[in-house]
């Protein structure tokens, strides 16, 4: 399964916030760190705040942060939200769709994919990959 760019960006933002969980983070900081398009990230942040994944604090000293502890945010939950339950294959114009046996198989594969992602939290990623995260931030992750 190939994830959309929207999911990719959501995971990047979530990881960045996970390693900076002790403070509010400016959106511009994330955009600069990953060299991401500002308009896309602004839309994404609004969506993730609305969905309860992130909190936004307005004002001069404002910024964003994760809305829940790292151990409570699964990778599957984030991806499931950003992918919006898209089918793996668009069968709407296929003449075989009503009787096709592939649809059930693909749905089962998608369920297995999300089951694996549901088994991992942001805490797993930050604790198990400190070297990669140091490259992103230049800080030591404990």
C-alpha positions in Angstrom: 0.0 0.0 0.0 1.3 3.4 -0.9 0.5 6.3 1.4 -0.5 9.7 0.2 1.8 12.6 0.6 -0.8 14.0 3.1 -0.1 10.9 5.4 3.6 11.3 4.9 3.4 14.9 6.0 1.2 14.0 9.0 3.7 11.4 10.2 6.6 13.8 9.8 4.8 16.6 11.7 3.8 14.1 14.4 7.4 12.8 14.8 8.8 16.3 15.0 6.3 17.2 17.7 7.0 14.0 19.5 10.7 14.8 19.8 9.9 18.3 20.9 7.1 17.4 23.3 8.5 19.6 26.1 7.7 22.8 24.3 5.3 24.5 21.8 6.6 24.3 18.2 6.2 27.0 15.6 4.8 25.6 12.3 7.5 27.5 10.4 10.1 25.4 12.3 8.6 22.2 11.0 8.2 23.5 7.5 11.9 24.6 7.5 13.1 21.3 9.1 11.6 19.2 6.4 11.5 21.7 3.5 7.7 21.2 3.1 5.2 23.4 1.2 3.7 25.9 3.7 0.1 25.8 2.3 -0.1 22.0 2.5 1.2 22.0 6.1 -1.1 24.8 7.2 -4.1 22.7 5.9 -2.7 19.6 7.5 -2.2 21.3 10.9 -5.8 22.6 10.9 -7.0 19.1 10.1 -5.0 17.4 12.8 -6.0 20.0 15.4 -9.6 19.5 14.4 -9.3 15.8 14.7 -7.8 16.0 18.2 -4.2 14.9 17.3 -2.7 18.3 17.9 -3.3 21.3 20.1 -2.8 24.8 18.9 -2.0 27.7 21.2 -2.4 31.2 19.7 -0.4 34.3 20.4 3.1 35.5 20.3 4.4 32.6 22.3 2.0 30.1 20.7 2.6 27.1 18.6 1.5 23.5 18.3 2.0 20.3 20.3 0.7 16.8 20.4 -2.7 16.6 22.1 -2.1 13.3 23.8 0.9 11.4 25.2 3.2 9.6 22.8 2.1 6.2 24.1 -1.5 7.0 23.2 -1.0 8.0 19.6 -0.7 5.1 17.2 0.8 5.3 13.7 -2.3 3.5 12.4 -4.6 6.0 14.0 -2.9 8.9 12.3 -2.6 7.2 8.9 -6.2 5.9 9.1 -7.3 9.5 9.6 -5.3 11.0 6.8 -6.0 8.3 4.3 -9.8 8.7 4.9 -10.5 5.0 4.3 -9.5 5.2 0.7 -9.9 1.9 -1.2 -6.7 0.2 -2.3 -8.1 0.0 -5.8 -10.9 2.0 -7.5 -13.3 -0.7 -8.6 -16.2 1.6 -9.4 -15.8 1.3 -13.2 -14.9 -2.3 -13.4 -17.3 -4.8 -15.0 -16.2 -7.5 -12.6 -16.8 -5.5 -9.4 -20.1 -7.1 -8.4 -18.7 -10.6 -8.5 -14.9 -10.0 -8.1 -13.1 -12.0 -5.5 -10.2 -9.5 -5.3 -12.1 -6.9 -3.4 -12.4 -9.1 -0.3 -8.7 -10.0 -0.5 -7.6 -6.4 -0.9 -9.8 -5.4 2.0 -8.3 -8.1 4.2 -4.8 -6.9 3.2 -5.7 -3.3 4.1 -7.0 -4.5 7.5 -3.7 -6.3 8.1 -1.7 -3.3 7.1 -3.6 -1.1 9.6 -3.3 -3.8 12.3 0.4 -3.6 12.1 0.5 0.2 12.2 -1.9 0.1 15.2 0.7 -1.9 17.0 3.1 1.0 17.0 2.9 4.4 18.8 4.9 7.6 18.4 6.6 6.5 21.6 7.9 3.4 19.9 9.2 5.4 17.0 11.0 8.0 19.1 12.5 5.5 21.5 13.6 2.9 19.0 15.1 5.3 16.4 17.1 7.9 18.3 19.9 8.2 15.7 17.6 9.0 12.9 15.8 11.6 15.0 19.1 13.2 16.0 19.8 13.8 12.3 16.6 15.7 12.0 17.0 17.8 15.1 20.6 17.8 16.0 19.6 17.0 19.6 20.0 14.0 21.8 16.8 12.0 22.2 16.4 10.1 25.5 
